Amino acid sequence: MKTNILIIGGGIIGLSTAWKLAKQGKSVTVLERDACNKGASIVAPGALMPYHPSRIDELPTMQRKSLAMYPKLIKELEAETCIDVKYTQNGRLQQIQSINHLQKIQEDVDYAVANWPKVNNKLPMEILNA
């Protein structure tokens, strides 16, 4: 018996969920008010980064696991669709505003270096000087 699944919302989350369920043989219907991938997904900058890197609970743990899985997902999507999504891992720069901010960022960096895997043999975070 086939499972019928209804997903409401044709953004990146809804479409990704539908794709993975369909690959498992599920019967999936996606409902979208307008055109798929035209809401928040289209205006998002595409920045994928953990929030509060030194925070220790379920949310950042899930974020880091998701980030580690993302390159494999992109390769699978590109292979199946023949569409280059132009995914790159570039990192980001954040200006440090004060001594207190520097101390907080240093805690985040220390935690990330001790607990996160390296990506392409590079540290997950670092502080740059002028």
DSSP file (Angstrom, degrees, kcal/mol; ACC not computed):
  #  RESIDUE AA STRUCTURE BP1 BP2  ACC     N-H-->O    O-->H-N    N-H-->O    O-->H-N    TCO  KAPPA ALPHA  PHI   PSI    X-CA   Y-CA   Z-CA
    1    1 A M              0   0    0      0, 0.0     2,-0.3     0, 0.0     0, 0.0   0.000 360.0 360.0 360.0 133.0    0.0    0.0    0.0
    2    2 A K        -     0   0    0     24,-0.1     2,-0.4     1,-0.0    24,-0.1  -0.587 360.0-128.2 -83.0 139.8    1.4    3.4   -1.0
    3    3 A T        -     0   0    0     -2,-0.3    24,-2.6    22,-0.2     2,-0.5  -0.748  17.2-148.6 -86.3 130.4    1.7    6.1    1.6
    4    4 A N  E     -a   27   0A   0     -2,-0.4     2,-0.4    22,-0.1    24,-0.2  -0.892  17.9-175.2-100.9 124.9    0.1    9.4    0.6
    5    5 A I  E     -a   28   0A   0     22,-3.0    24,-2.6    -2,-0.5     2,-0.5  -0.974  12.6-156.8-125.2 133.5    1.8   12.5    2.1
    6    6 A L  E     -a   29   0A   0     -2,-0.4     2,-0.5    22,-0.2    24,-0.2  -0.939   7.9-169.0-109.4 125.8    0.7   16.1    1.8
    7    7 A I  E     -a   30   0A   0     22,-3.1    24,-3.0    -2,-0.5     2,-0.7  -0.967  10.1-151.4-115.4 127.0    3.3   18.8    2.2
    8    8 A I  E     +a   31   0A   0     -2,-0.5    24,-0.2    22,-0.2    22,-0.1  -0.875  66.5  41.5-101.5 113.9    2.1   22.4    2.5
    9    9 A G        -     0   0    0     22,-3.6    23,-0.2    -2,-0.7    22,-0.1   0.251  60.0-144.8 118.2 119.0    4.7   24.9    1.2
   10   10 A G        +     0   0    0      4,-0.2    27,-2.5    25,-0.1    22,-0.1  -0.155  61.0 115.3-104.0  37.4    6.8   24.7   -1.9
   11   11 A G  S  > S-     0   0    0     25,-0.2     4,-3.0    26,-0.1     5,-0.3  -0.157  89.1 -74.5 -88.6-167.7    9.9   26.4   -0.5
   12   12 A I  H  > S+     0   0    0      1,-0.2     4,-2.0     2,-0.2     5,-0.2   0.871 132.5  45.8 -60.4 -39.5   13.3   24.8    0.0
   13   13 A I  H  > S+     0   0    0      2,-0.2     4,-2.5     3,-0.2    -1,-0.2   0.948 115.9  44.4 -70.4 -48.4   12.2   22.8    3.1
   14   14 A G  H  > S+     0   0    0      1,-0.2     4,-2.5     2,-0.2    -2,-0.2   0.924 117.2  44.8 -61.8 -45.8    8.9   21.5    1.5
   15   15 A L  H  X S+     0   0    0     -4,-3.0     4,-2.5     2,-0.2    -1,-0.2   0.891 113.6  49.6 -68.2 -39.2   10.5   20.6   -1.8
   16   16 A S  H  X S+     0   0    0     -4,-2.0     4,-2.4    -5,-0.3    -1,-0.2   0.916 112.6  48.1 -64.1 -42.5   13.5   19.0   -0.2
   17   17 A T  H  X S+     0   0    0     -4,-2.5     4,-2.4     1,-0.2    -2,-0.2   0.928 112.4  48.4 -63.4 -45.3   11.3   16.9    2.1
   18   18 A A  H  X S+     0   0    0     -4,-2.5     4,-2.7    -5,-0.2    -2,-0.2   0.907 110.8  51.6 -61.4 -42.4    9.0   15.9   -0.9
   19   19 A W  H  X S+     0   0    0     -4,-2.5     4,-2.0     2,-0.2    -2,-0.2   0.938 112.1  45.1 -60.2 -49.1   12.1   14.9   -3.0
   20   20 A K  H  X S+     0   0    0     -4,-2.4     4,-0.8     1,-0.2    -1,-0.2   0.898 114.6  48.2 -65.7 -40.2   13.5   12.7   -0.2
   21   21 A L  H ><>S+     0   0    0     -4,-2.4     5,-2.1     1,-0.2     3,-0.7   0.908 110.5  51.3 -65.8 -41.5   10.1   11.1    0.5
   22   22 A A  H ><5S+     0   0    0     -4,-2.7     3,-1.8     1,-0.3    -1,-0.2   0.875 104.7  57.1 -62.9 -36.9    9.5   10.5   -3.2
   23   23 A K  H 3<5S+     0   0    0     -4,-2.0    -1,-0.3     1,-0.3    -2,-0.2   0.755 102.9  55.8 -65.0 -22.8   12.9    8.8   -3.5
   24   24 A Q  T <<5S-     0   0    0     -4,-0.8    -1,-0.3    -3,-0.7    -2,-0.2   0.370 127.3-102.0 -88.5   3.9   11.7    6.4   -0.7
   25   25 A G  T < 5S+     0   0    0     -3,-1.8   -22,-0.2     1,-0.3    -3,-0.2   0.572  73.8 144.7  89.7   9.3    8.7    5.5   -2.9
   26   26 A K      < -     0   0    0     -5,-2.1     2,-0.7    -6,-0.1    -1,-0.3  -0.491  54.5-120.4 -80.4 151.6    6.2    7.6   -1.1
   27   27 A S  E     -a    4   0A   0    -24,-2.6   -22,-3.0    -2,-0.2     2,-0.4  -0.847  41.3-174.1 -90.8 115.2    3.3    9.3   -2.9
   28   28 A V  E     -a    5   0A   0     -2,-0.7     2,-0.4   -24,-0.2   -22,-0.2  -0.921  18.8-170.2-122.0 135.9    3.8   13.0   -2.2
   29   29 A T  E     -a    6   0A   0    -24,-2.6   -22,-3.1    -2,-0.4     2,-0.5  -0.991  10.0-157.2-121.1 131.7    1.7   16.1   -3.0
   30   30 A V  E     -a    7   0A   0     -2,-0.4     2,-0.5   -24,-0.2   -22,-0.2  -0.935   4.1-161.3-109.2 125.7    3.1   19.6   -2.5
   31   31 A L  E     +a    8   0A   0    -24,-3.0   -22,-3.6    -2,-0.5     2,-0.4  -0.922  13.5 174.8-105.7 129.6    0.6   22.5   -2.1
   32   32 A E        -     0   0    0     -2,-0.5     4,-0.1   -23,-0.2    -2,-0.0  -1.000  30.8-143.1-135.9 133.8    1.9   26.0   -2.6
   33   33 A R  S    S+     0   0    0     -2,-0.4    -1,-0.1     2,-0.1     3,-0.1   0.892  90.0   2.6 -61.3 -43.2   -0.1   29.2   -2.6
   34   34 A D  S    S-     0   0    0      1,-0.3     2,-0.3     0, 0.0    -2,-0.2   0.042 118.1 -34.0-115.4-136.4    2.0   30.7   -5.4
   35   35 A A  S >  S-     0   0    0      1,-0.1     3,-0.9    -2,-0.1    -1,-0.3  -0.679  72.0 -97.7 -89.2 147.0    4.9   29.3   -7.4
   36   36 A C  T 3  S+     0   0    0     -2,-0.3   -25,-0.2     1,-0.2    -1,-0.1  -0.315 104.2  14.4 -62.7 145.7    7.3   26.9   -5.8
   37   37 A N  T 3  S+     0   0    0    -27,-2.5    -1,-0.2     1,-0.1   -26,-0.1   0.816  96.5 106.1  61.7  35.5   10.5   28.4   -4.5
   38   38 A K    <   +     0   0    0     -3,-0.9    -2,-0.1   -28,-0.1    -1,-0.1   0.428  64.3  63.8-120.9  -2.6    9.3   32.0   -4.7
   39   39 A G  S >> S-     0   0    0     -4,-0.2     4,-0.8   -29,-0.1     3,-0.8   0.470 119.6 -26.7 -92.0-126.3    8.7   32.9   -1.1
   40   40 A A  H 3> S+     0   0    0      1,-0.2     4,-1.1     2,-0.2     3,-0.5   0.817 130.9  65.8 -62.0 -31.4   11.3   33.2    1.7
   41   41 A S  H 34 S+     0   0    0      1,-0.2    -1,-0.2     2,-0.2     3,-0.2   0.856 100.1  50.0 -60.4 -35.7   13.6   30.6   -0.1
   42   42 A I  H <4 S+     0   0    0     -3,-0.8    -1,-0.2     1,-0.2    -2,-0.2   0.763 113.8  43.8 -77.9 -24.6   14.2   33.0   -3.0
   43   43 A V  H  < S+     0   0    0     -4,-0.8    -1,-0.2    -3,-0.5    -2,-0.2   0.540  86.7 108.7 -97.4  -7.0   15.2   35.9   -0.9
   44   44 A A  S  < S-     0   0    0     -4,-1.1    -3,-0.0    -3,-0.2     0, 0.0  -0.442  71.2-133.7 -68.8 142.2   17.4   34.0    1.6
   45   45 A P        -     0   0    0      0, 0.0    -1,-0.1     0, 0.0     3,-0.1   0.605  35.2-120.1 -74.7  -8.4   21.1   34.8    1.1
   46   46 A G        +     0   0    0      1,-0.3     2,-0.5    -5,-0.1    -2,-0.1   0.624  58.0 154.6  81.5  11.9   22.0   31.1    1.2
   47   47 A A        -     0   0    0      2,-0.0     2,-0.6     1,-0.0    -1,-0.3  -0.640  22.9-170.3 -79.1 122.6   24.2   31.6    4.2
   48   48 A L        +     0   0    0     -2,-0.5    -1,-0.0    -3,-0.1     0, 0.0  -0.948  26.6 134.6-114.9 111.5   24.5   28.3    6.2
   49   49 A M        -     0   0    0     -2,-0.6     2,-0.1    42,-0.0    15,-0.0  -0.992  55.5 -97.5-154.1 151.0   26.2   28.7    9.5
   50   50 A P        -     0   0    0      0, 0.0     2,-0.4     0, 0.0    11,-0.0  -0.445  34.6-129.7 -71.7 145.0   25.7   27.6   13.1
   51   51 A Y  S    S+     0   0    0      1,-0.3     4,-0.2    -2,-0.1    12,-0.1  -0.814  85.8   0.3 -95.5 134.3   24.0   30.1   15.4
   52   52 A H  S >  S-     0   0    0     -2,-0.4     3,-2.0     1,-0.1    -1,-0.3   0.979  76.2-157.9  49.5  74.0   25.8   30.6   18.7
   53   53 A P  T 3  S+     0   0    0      0, 0.0    -1,-0.1     0, 0.0    -2,-0.1   0.760  86.0  48.2 -55.0 -30.5   28.7   28.3   18.0
   54   54 A S  T 3  S+     0   0    0      2,-0.1     2,-0.3    57,-0.0    -2,-0.1   0.473  82.2 114.4 -93.1   0.6   29.6   27.7   21.7
   55   55 A R    <   -     0   0    0     -3,-2.0     2,-0.7    -4,-0.2    -4,-0.0  -0.536  56.3-152.0 -70.4 131.7   26.1   27.0   22.8
   56   56 A I        +     0   0    0     -2,-0.3     2,-0.3     4,-0.1    -1,-0.1  -0.844  50.1  86.5-114.4  95.5   25.8   23.4   24.0
   57   57 A D  S  > S-     0   0    0     -2,-0.7     4,-1.3     1,-0.0     5,-0.1  -0.901  90.0 -68.5-163.4-167.6   22.3   21.9   23.6
   58   58 A E  H  > S+     0   0    0     -2,-0.3     4,-2.6     1,-0.2     5,-0.2   0.873 118.2  59.0 -65.6 -39.6   20.2   20.1   20.9
   59   59 A L  H  > S+     0   0    0      1,-0.2     4,-2.5     2,-0.2    -1,-0.2   0.953 109.6  38.9 -61.5 -55.7   19.8   23.0   18.5
   60   60 A P  H  > S+     0   0    0      0, 0.0     4,-2.5     0, 0.0    -1,-0.2   0.845 114.5  56.5 -65.5 -28.7   23.4   23.8   17.7
   61   61 A T  H  X S+     0   0    0     -4,-1.3     4,-2.0     2,-0.2    -2,-0.2   0.937 110.2  44.2 -64.0 -45.4   24.2   20.1   17.7
   62   62 A M  H  X S+     0   0    0     -4,-2.6     4,-2.6     2,-0.2    -1,-0.2   0.889 112.0  54.1 -64.2 -39.5   21.5   19.5   15.0
   63   63 A Q  H  X S+     0   0    0     -4,-2.5     4,-2.8    -5,-0.2    -2,-0.2   0.933 109.3  46.7 -61.5 -46.4   22.8   22.6   13.1
   64   64 A R  H  X S+     0   0    0     -4,-2.5     4,-2.1     2,-0.2    -1,-0.2   0.902 112.9  49.2 -64.5 -41.0   26.3   21.3   12.9
   65   65 A K  H  X S+     0   0    0     -4,-2.0     4,-1.4     2,-0.2    -1,-0.2   0.916 112.7  48.5 -63.3 -41.9   25.2   17.8   11.9
   66   66 A S  H  X S+     0   0    0     -4,-2.6     4,-1.3     1,-0.2     3,-0.3   0.921 110.2  51.0 -64.0 -44.1   23.0   19.3    9.2
   67   67 A L  H  < S+     0   0    0     -4,-2.8     3,-0.3     1,-0.2    -1,-0.2   0.886 108.8  51.7 -61.1 -38.4   25.8   21.5    7.9
   68   68 A A  H  < S+     0   0    0     -4,-2.1     4,-0.3     1,-0.2    -1,-0.2   0.813 111.9  47.2 -68.3 -29.1   28.1   18.5    7.7
   69   69 A M  H  X S+     0   0    0     -4,-1.4     4,-1.8    -3,-0.3     3,-0.4   0.676  92.0  83.7 -83.1 -18.9   25.5   16.6    5.6
   70   70 A Y  H  X S+     0   0    0     -4,-1.3     4,-2.5    -3,-0.3     5,-0.2   0.871  82.9  54.5 -61.4 -44.6   24.8   19.5    3.3
   71   71 A P  H  > S+     0   0    0      0, 0.0     4,-2.2     0, 0.0    -1,-0.2   0.897 109.8  49.2 -58.1 -38.5   27.7   19.0    0.7
   72   72 A K  H  > S+     0   0    0     -3,-0.4     4,-2.2    -4,-0.3    -2,-0.2   0.908 110.2  51.1 -65.3 -41.3   26.5   15.4    0.2
   73   73 A L  H  X S+     0   0    0     -4,-1.8     4,-2.6     1,-0.2    -1,-0.2   0.917 109.7  50.2 -60.6 -43.9   22.9   16.6   -0.3
   74   74 A I  H  X S+     0   0    0     -4,-2.5     4,-2.9     2,-0.2     5,-0.2   0.920 109.9  49.8 -62.8 -44.6   24.1   19.1   -2.9
   75   75 A K  H  X S+     0   0    0     -4,-2.2     4,-2.4     1,-0.2    -1,-0.2   0.913 112.5  47.9 -61.0 -42.3   26.1   16.6   -4.9
   76   76 A E  H  X S+     0   0    0     -4,-2.2     4,-2.1     2,-0.2    -2,-0.2   0.920 113.3  47.6 -64.6 -44.1   23.1   14.2   -4.9
   77   77 A L  H  X S+     0   0    0     -4,-2.6     4,-2.4     2,-0.2     6,-0.3   0.923 113.3  47.5 -63.4 -45.7   20.8   16.9   -6.0
   78   78 A E  H  X S+     0   0    0     -4,-2.9     4,-2.3     1,-0.2     5,-0.4   0.896 112.0  50.3 -64.2 -40.0   23.1   18.1   -8.8
   79   79 A A  H  < S+     0   0    0     -4,-2.4    -1,-0.2    -5,-0.2    -2,-0.2   0.892 115.0  43.4 -65.3 -38.9   23.7   14.6  -10.0
   80   80 A E  H  < S+     0   0    0     -4,-2.1    -2,-0.2    -5,-0.2    -1,-0.2   0.846 126.8  29.1 -76.6 -33.8   20.0   13.9  -10.2
   81   81 A T  H  < S-     0   0    0     -4,-2.4    -2,-0.2     2,-0.2    -3,-0.2   0.609  91.5-133.4-102.8 -13.6   18.9   17.2  -11.8
   82   82 A C     <  +     0   0    0     -4,-2.3     2,-0.5    -5,-0.3    -3,-0.1   0.787  64.4 132.0  59.5  28.7   22.0   18.1  -13.8
   83   83 A I        -     0   0    0     -5,-0.4     2,-0.8    -6,-0.3    -1,-0.2  -0.954  56.3-139.7-112.7 125.5   21.7   21.6  -12.3
   84   84 A D        -     0   0    0     -2,-0.5   -10,-0.0     1,-0.1    -5,-0.0  -0.749  13.3-169.6 -81.9 112.1   24.7   23.3  -10.8
   85   85 A V        -     0   0    0     -2,-0.8    -1,-0.1   -11,-0.1   -11,-0.0   0.492  34.1-127.8 -83.9  -0.8   23.4   25.1   -7.7
   86   86 A K        +     0   0    0      1,-0.2     2,-0.4    -3,-0.0    -2,-0.1   0.855  41.4 176.0  60.7  39.0   26.7   26.9   -7.3
   87   87 A Y        +     0   0    0    -16,-0.1     2,-0.3     2,-0.0    -1,-0.2  -0.605   0.3 172.4 -76.4 130.7   27.2   25.9   -3.7
   88   88 A T        -     0   0    0     -2,-0.4     2,-0.8     3,-0.0     3,-0.2  -0.964  33.5-135.0-134.5 154.8   30.5   27.0   -2.3
   89   89 A Q        +     0   0    0     -2,-0.3    -2,-0.0     1,-0.1    30,-0.0  -0.866  44.2 147.3-109.5  96.0   32.0   26.9    1.2
   90   90 A N        -     0   0    0     -2,-0.8    -1,-0.1     1,-0.2     2,-0.1   0.656  40.9-141.4-105.2 -20.1   33.5   30.4    1.6
   91   91 A G        -     0   0    0     -3,-0.2     2,-0.3     2,-0.0    -1,-0.2  -0.400  20.5-104.2  82.6-169.5   33.1   31.2    5.3
   92   92 A R        -     0   0    0     -2,-0.1     2,-0.4     2,-0.0     0, 0.0  -0.986  12.3-129.8-152.9 159.5   32.2   34.7    6.5
   93   93 A L        -     0   0    0     -2,-0.3     2,-0.4     2,-0.0    -2,-0.0  -0.928  19.2-170.7-112.3 139.1   33.8   37.7    8.1
   94   94 A Q        -     0   0    0     -2,-0.4     2,-0.3     2,-0.0    -2,-0.0  -0.992  21.4-129.5-131.1 126.3   32.3   39.3   11.2
   95   95 A Q        -     0   0    0     -2,-0.4     2,-0.5     1,-0.1    -2,-0.0  -0.552  19.7-132.5 -74.3 133.5   33.5   42.7   12.5
   96   96 A I        -     0   0    0     -2,-0.3     3,-0.1     1,-0.1    -1,-0.1  -0.785  19.9-169.7 -89.8 125.9   34.3   42.6   16.2
   97   97 A Q        -     0   0    0     -2,-0.5     2,-0.3     1,-0.1    -1,-0.1   0.693  57.2  -5.3 -93.6 -22.9   32.7   45.7   17.8
   98   98 A S  S  > S-     0   0    0      1,-0.1     4,-2.4     0, 0.0     5,-0.1  -0.955  73.6 -91.8-161.3 173.1   34.1   45.8   21.3
   99   99 A I  H  > S+     0   0    0     -2,-0.3     4,-2.3     2,-0.2     5,-0.1   0.903 125.4  51.5 -62.9 -41.7   36.3   44.0   23.9
  100  100 A N  H  > S+     0   0    0      2,-0.2     4,-2.0     1,-0.2    -1,-0.2   0.905 110.5  48.5 -61.9 -41.1   33.2   42.2   25.2
  101  101 A H  H  > S+     0   0    0      1,-0.2     4,-2.8     2,-0.2     5,-0.2   0.909 109.4  52.7 -64.6 -42.1   32.3   41.1   21.7
  102  102 A L  H  X S+     0   0    0     -4,-2.4     4,-2.7     1,-0.2    -2,-0.2   0.905 108.0  51.2 -59.2 -42.8   35.9   39.9   21.2
  103  103 A Q  H  X S+     0   0    0     -4,-2.3     4,-1.8     2,-0.2    -1,-0.2   0.908 111.8  46.6 -62.6 -41.9   35.7   37.8   24.4
  104  104 A K  H  X S+     0   0    0     -4,-2.0     4,-2.0     2,-0.2    -2,-0.2   0.928 113.5  48.0 -66.0 -45.2   32.4   36.2   23.3
  105  105 A I  H  X S+     0   0    0     -4,-2.8     4,-2.8     1,-0.2    -2,-0.2   0.890 108.6  54.9 -63.3 -39.1   33.8   35.5   19.8
  106  106 A Q  H  X S+     0   0    0     -4,-2.7     4,-2.9    -5,-0.2    -1,-0.2   0.900 106.7  51.2 -62.1 -39.7   37.0   34.0   21.3
  107  107 A E  H  X S+     0   0    0     -4,-1.8     4,-2.4     2,-0.2    -1,-0.2   0.925 111.2  48.2 -60.3 -44.5   34.8   31.6   23.3
  108  108 A D  H  X S+     0   0    0     -4,-2.0     4,-2.7     2,-0.2    -2,-0.2   0.924 113.3  47.1 -61.7 -45.1   33.0   30.6   20.2
  109  109 A V  H  X S+     0   0    0     -4,-2.8     4,-2.9     2,-0.2     5,-0.3   0.937 111.6  50.2 -62.9 -47.7   36.3   30.1   18.3
  110  110 A D  H  X S+     0   0    0     -4,-2.9     4,-1.7     1,-0.2    -1,-0.2   0.912 113.9  45.7 -58.5 -43.7   37.8   28.1   21.1
  111  111 A Y  H  X S+     0   0    0     -4,-2.4     4,-2.0    -5,-0.2     5,-0.3   0.928 113.7  48.6 -65.3 -45.7   34.8   25.8   21.3
  112  112 A A  H  X S+     0   0    0     -4,-2.7     4,-2.7     1,-0.2    -2,-0.2   0.913 111.2  49.4 -63.0 -43.4   34.6   25.4   17.6
  113  113 A V  H  < S+     0   0    0     -4,-2.9    -1,-0.2     1,-0.2    -2,-0.2   0.873 116.4  43.3 -64.2 -37.0   38.3   24.5   17.2
  114  114 A A  H  < S+     0   0    0     -4,-1.7    -1,-0.2    -5,-0.3    -2,-0.2   0.786 129.1  23.1 -78.3 -27.6   38.0   22.0   20.0
  115  115 A N  H  < S+     0   0    0     -4,-2.0    -3,-0.2    -5,-0.1    -2,-0.2   0.638 102.8  77.2-120.3 -17.6   34.8   20.4   19.0
  116  116 A W  S  < S-     0   0    0     -4,-2.7     2,-0.1    -5,-0.3   -52,-0.0  -0.677  77.3-111.1 -98.9 151.5   34.0   20.8   15.3
  117  117 A P        -     0   0    0      0, 0.0     2,-0.2     0, 0.0    -2,-0.1  -0.431  35.2-106.2 -74.0 154.3   35.6   18.9   12.4
  118  118 A K        -     0   0    0     -2,-0.1     2,-0.5     5,-0.1     5,-0.2  -0.517  27.3-141.1 -73.8 149.2   37.9   20.7   10.1
  119  119 A V  B >  S-B  122   0B   0      3,-1.6     3,-1.3     1,-0.2    -1,-0.0  -0.971  83.0 -11.7-114.7 122.1   36.5   21.4    6.6
  120  120 A N  T 3  S-     0   0    0     -2,-0.5    -1,-0.2     1,-0.3     3,-0.1   0.874 128.7 -60.2  53.7  38.9   39.0   20.9    3.7
  121  121 A N  T 3  S+     0   0    0      1,-0.2     2,-0.3    -3,-0.1    -1,-0.3   0.730 112.4 121.6  62.6  26.0   41.7   20.6    6.4
  122  122 A K  B <  S-B  119   0B   0     -3,-1.3    -3,-1.6    -5,-0.0    -1,-0.2  -0.877  71.5 -98.5-117.0 150.8   40.9   24.2    7.7
  123  123 A L        -     0   0    0     -2,-0.3     3,-0.1    -5,-0.2   -10,-0.1  -0.330  28.7-128.3 -61.1 146.8   39.9   25.3   11.1
  124  124 A P  S    S+     0   0    0      0, 0.0     2,-0.3     0, 0.0    -1,-0.1   0.814  87.8   5.4 -69.8 -28.3   36.1   25.8   11.5
  125  125 A M        +     0   0    0    -16,-0.2     2,-0.3   -34,-0.1   -12,-0.0  -0.991  65.4 170.4-150.4 152.2   36.6   29.4   12.9
  126  126 A E        -     0   0    0     -2,-0.3     2,-0.5    -3,-0.1   -20,-0.0  -0.979  30.7-120.2-157.9 156.9   39.4   31.7   13.5
  127  127 A I        -     0   0    0     -2,-0.3     2,-0.3   -21,-0.0    -2,-0.0  -0.880  26.9-156.1-100.8 128.7   40.0   35.3   14.5
  128  128 A L        -     0   0    0     -2,-0.5     2,-0.2     2,-0.0    -2,-0.0  -0.778   7.1-141.5-100.1 146.5   41.9   37.5   12.1
  129  129 A N              0   0    0     -2,-0.3    -1,-0.0     1,-0.1     0, 0.0  -0.492 360.0 360.0 -98.6 177.9   43.8   40.6   13.1
  130  130 A A              0   0    0     -2,-0.2    -1,-0.1     0, 0.0    -2,-0.0   0.509 360.0 360.0 -59.3 360.0   44.0   43.9   11.2
